[in-house]
Amino acid sequence: MNRPTTTDYLHLHFLVLIWGFTAILGLLISVSALTLVVYRTLLAAVGLGVLLYVQKKMAPVSPGDRLKLLATGLVIALHWALFFEAARVANASVCLAGMATGSLWTSLLEPLFFRRRLRLVEVVLGIVVMAGLYLIFRFEIDRAVGLLMAVFSAMLASIFTIINSRFTRHYPAMTITFYEMSGAFGSSLLFLGLYLAFGLEKPSALWPRPADWLWISILAFVCTVYAYSASVWLMRKFSAFAINLTVNLEPVYGIMLAWLFFGDRERMTGGFYIGTLIILIAVLAYPALNRKMDKKYTIQS
């Protein structure tokens, strides 16, 4: 893995800013969370497919890996459905702050996937993030359901980030994203069909309003095709934990954007802002601590 440059760090933070905007888009679009995932992944898969065909950059993928990539799309679809629903059950700020548990999930799950020992710096920073979340939601009990949905969504996000960190060693980012968006579309469409069959979704609610299409297009092509492909490419430079820890800045960026769009509707308690500051400190501390630990390990070796 090549050491990330300052430009790589800035690029990663720009992607996190874009992801912070997705919760706001989810609130601006009128269709249900699951229906939104169907449209998002359909447009993303088609857009990527056309782009790869025109540029002739579709890399060959073995049948076994193709199946794994499509299955990873199922995890992504569940993650996004929970993410958008959490924003609607609570609000954008609560949803984004719940996503900050991703670093803790990754510090626990990544060693299981790669069969390595836990790194103390990752566990400690994950605990710091949890302390920040405790302060955020100490007085926000009425938003607990939305928080739990966001936390579970964060766990799913850490899983597919860890999986993708392996695939990036063998396949280009856009090829990976195409297959995963295709898998996400197929699985979300299947779930939507089941919802319709059991009466959990009304057929009349499936069609977006004319104004929704602009937001859906931004969500699909900017927040998905560009941001997701770029994040997969950055996995060549960063560990899964480093990416998920930086994603903890989603609440910070998202809250600022939510103020611009929704005003007082997104106003939270003082503990929320102290907690996000703690999360910010943990994110900014990680690169320096990680380099220090690597240098110490090199000297000892």
C-alpha positions in Angstrom: 0.0 0.0 0.0 1.4 3.4 -1.0 1.6 6.1 1.6 -1.2 8.7 1.1 -0.2 12.2 0.2 -1.8 15.5 1.3 -3.8 15.6 -1.9 -5.1 12.1 -1.1 -6.2 13.3 2.4 -7.9 16.4 0.9 -9.6 14.2 -1.8 -10.9 11.9 0.9 -12.3 14.8 2.9 -14.0 16.1 -0.2 -15.7 12.8 -0.7 -16.9 12.8 2.9 -18.4 16.2 2.3 -20.3 14.8 -0.6 -21.5 11.8 1.5 -22.6 14.3 4.2 -24.9 15.8 1.6 -26.6 12.4 0.8 -28.7 12.5 4.0 -30.0 15.9 3.0 -30.8 14.6 -0.5 -32.7 11.7 1.1 -34.9 14.2 2.9 -35.5 16.4 -0.2 -36.7 13.4 -2.3 -40.3 12.4 -1.8 -40.1 8.6 -2.5 -39.5 6.0 0.3 -36.0 5.1 1.4 -36.1 1.7 -0.4 -37.5 3.1 -3.6 -34.8 5.8 -3.5 -32.1 3.1 -3.3 -33.6 1.4 -6.4 -33.5 4.6 -8.5 -30.1 5.6 -7.1 -28.5 2.2 -7.9 -30.2 1.8 -11.3 -29.0 5.2 -12.6 -25.5 4.6 -11.1 -25.2 1.1 -12.7 -26.5 2.3 -16.1 -24.2 5.4 -16.0 -21.2 3.4 -15.1 -22.0 0.7 -17.7 -22.2 3.2 -20.5 -19.0 5.0 -19.4 -17.1 1.7 -19.2 -18.4 0.6 -22.6 -17.6 3.9 -24.3 -14.1 4.1 -22.8 -13.6 0.3 -23.2 -12.3 0.1 -19.6 -14.4 -2.8 -18.3 -11.8 -5.1 -16.7 -12.4 -8.9 -16.9 -13.6 -10.3 -13.6 -13.5 -14.0 -12.6 -17.0 -15.6 -12.1 -16.3 -16.2 -8.4 -15.3 -12.6 -7.8 -18.2 -11.3 -9.9 -20.6 -13.2 -7.6 -18.9 -11.7 -4.6 -19.1 -8.2 -6.0 -22.8 -8.6 -6.7 -23.3 -10.0 -3.2 -21.5 -7.0 -1.8 -24.0 -4.9 -3.6 -26.7 -6.4 -1.3 -24.8 -5.1 1.7 -24.6 -1.7 0.1 -28.3 -1.6 -0.7 -29.2 -2.5 3.0 -26.7 0.2 4.2 -28.3 2.9 2.1 -31.9 1.9 2.8 -31.2 2.1 6.6 -29.2 5.3 6.1 -32.1 7.2 4.4 -34.7 5.8 6.7 -32.7 6.8 9.8 -32.6 10.4 8.5 -36.4 10.4 8.1 -37.1 8.7 11.5 -34.8 11.1 13.3 -33.2 13.9 11.2 -30.1 14.3 9.0 -27.8 15.2 12.0 -28.7 12.2 14.0 -28.3 9.9 11.0 -24.9 11.3 10.2 -23.7 11.1 13.7 -24.7 7.5 14.0 -22.6 6.8 11.0 -19.5 7.8 13.1 -19.5 4.4 14.7 -18.0 3.1 11.5 -14.5 3.4 12.8 -15.3 1.3 15.9 -17.0 -1.4 13.8 -14.0 -1.5 11.5 -11.5 -1.7 14.3 -13.3 -4.8 15.5 -14.2 -6.4 12.1 -11.1 -5.7 10.0 -8.8 -8.0 12.1 -11.4 -10.8 11.7 -11.4 -10.4 7.9 -7.6 -10.1 7.6 -6.7 -12.3 10.5 -4.4 -9.8 12.2 -4.2 -8.6 15.8 -6.1 -5.5 16.9 -4.1 -2.3 16.7 -4.3 -0.3 20.0 -4.5 3.1 18.2 -7.6 2.0 16.2 -9.4 0.6 19.3 -8.6 3.7 21.4 -9.7 6.1 18.7 -12.9 4.0 18.1 -13.7 4.3 21.8 -13.1 8.1 21.6 -15.6 8.3 18.8 -18.1 6.3 20.9 -17.5 8.8 23.8 -18.4 11.6 21.4 -21.6 9.8 20.4 -22.5 9.4 24.1 -22.3 13.1 24.6 -24.2 13.7 21.4 -27.2 11.5 22.4 -27.2 11.9 26.2 -30.3 14.1 25.9 -31.6 12.8 22.6 -33.5 9.7 23.8 -36.5 10.4 21.6 -34.3 9.9 18.5 -33.0 6.4 19.6 -34.7 4.4 16.8 -33.1 6.6 14.1 -29.8 6.3 15.9 -29.9 2.5 16.1 -30.7 2.3 12.4 -27.8 4.6 11.6 -25.4 2.6 13.8 -26.4 -0.7 12.1 -26.0 1.1 8.7 -22.5 2.1 9.8 -21.7 -1.5 10.6 -22.8 -2.6 7.1 -20.7 0.3 5.6 -17.6 -0.9 7.5 -18.2 -4.5 6.1 -18.3 -3.5 2.5 -15.4 -1.1 2.9 -13.3 -4.0 4.3 -14.4 -6.2 1.5 -13.5 -3.6 -1.2 -10.1 -3.0 0.3 -9.3 -6.6 -1.0 -10.9 -6.2 -4.4 -8.9 -3.0 -5.1 -5.7 -5.0 -5.3 -7.0 -6.9 -8.3 -9.6 -4.8 -10.2 -10.1 -1.1 -11.2 -12.4 1.0 -9.0 -15.0 1.7 -11.7 -15.3 -2.0 -12.6 -15.8 -2.9 -8.9 -18.4 -0.1 -8.5 -20.3 -1.2 -11.6 -20.8 -4.7 -10.4 -21.6 -3.6 -6.8 -24.2 -1.0 -8.1 -25.7 -3.7 -10.3 -26.0 -6.0 -7.3 -27.4 -3.2 -5.1 -30.0 -2.5 -7.8 -31.1 -6.1 -8.2 -31.3 -6.7 -4.4 -33.1 -3.5 -3.6 -35.6 -4.1 -6.5 -36.3 -7.6 -5.0 -36.9 -6.1 -1.6 -39.2 -3.5 -3.1 -41.2 -6.2 -4.9 -41.6 -8.0 -1.5 -42.7 -4.8 0.1 -45.4 -4.3 -2.6 -46.5 -7.9 -2.3 -47.0 -7.6 1.5 -48.6 -4.2 1.2 -45.8 -2.4 3.0 -45.4 0.0 0.0 -48.1 1.6 -2.2 -47.6 1.5 -6.0 -48.7 5.1 -6.2 -45.7 6.1 -4.0 -43.1 4.6 -6.4 -43.0 7.5 -8.9 -40.9 10.6 -8.0 -42.2 14.1 -8.4 -40.7 16.0 -11.4 -38.6 18.1 -9.0 -37.1 14.9 -7.4 -35.3 13.9 -10.6 -32.7 16.6 -10.2 -31.8 15.4 -6.7 -31.9 11.8 -7.7 -29.5 12.5 -10.6 -27.1 14.3 -8.2 -27.4 11.4 -5.8 -26.7 8.8 -8.5 -24.0 10.4 -10.5 -22.2 12.7 -8.1 -22.7 11.0 -4.7 -22.5 7.5 -6.1 -20.7 7.1 -9.4 -18.0 9.7 -8.7 -17.7 9.6 -4.9 -18.0 5.8 -4.6 -15.6 5.0 -7.4 -13.1 7.6 -6.1 -13.3 6.1 -2.6 -12.7 2.6 -3.9 -9.6 4.0 -5.7 -8.4 5.7 -2.5 -8.4 2.3 -0.8 -5.1 1.7 -2.6 -3.7 4.4 -0.4 -5.7 4.1 2.9 -6.6 1.3 5.1 -10.3 0.5 5.6 -10.1 1.9 9.1 -8.6 5.2 8.0 -11.4 5.7 5.5 -14.1 4.8 8.0 -12.5 7.0 10.6 -12.5 10.0 8.2 -16.1 9.2 7.4 -16.8 10.2 11.0 -16.6 13.8 9.8 -19.9 13.2 7.9 -21.9 14.6 10.9 -19.7 17.8 11.0 -20.0 18.5 7.3 -23.6 17.3 7.1 -24.8 19.4 10.0 -23.4 22.5 8.4 -25.1 21.7 5.1 -28.4 20.8 7.0 -28.4 24.2 8.6 -28.3 25.8 5.2 -31.2 23.7 3.9 -33.4 23.1 7.0 -32.5 25.8 9.5 -33.8 25.4 13.0 -35.2 22.0 12.2 -31.7 20.6 12.6 -30.8 22.5 15.8 -29.5 20.1 18.4 -28.3 20.3 22.1 -25.0 21.6 23.2 -23.8 18.0 23.8 -24.2 17.3 20.1 -21.7 19.9 19.2 -19.2 18.9 21.9 -19.5 15.3 20.7 -18.8 16.2 17.1 -15.7 18.2 18.2 -14.4 15.0 20.0 -15.0 13.0 16.8 -13.2 15.7 14.7 -10.2 15.5 17.1 -10.1 11.7 16.7 -10.2 12.0 12.9 -7.4 14.6 12.7 -5.3 12.7 15.2 -5.3 9.4 13.3 -2.8 10.1 10.5 -0.2 11.5 12.9 -0.7 8.6 15.4 -0.7 6.0 12.6 2.6 7.4 11.2 4.1 7.4 14.7 3.1 3.8 15.3 4.5 2.7 11.9 7.8 4.5 12.6 8.0 2.9 16.0 7.3 -0.6 14.5 10.0 0.0 11.8 12.6 0.9 14.4 11.8 -2.1 16.6 12.0 -4.4 13.6 
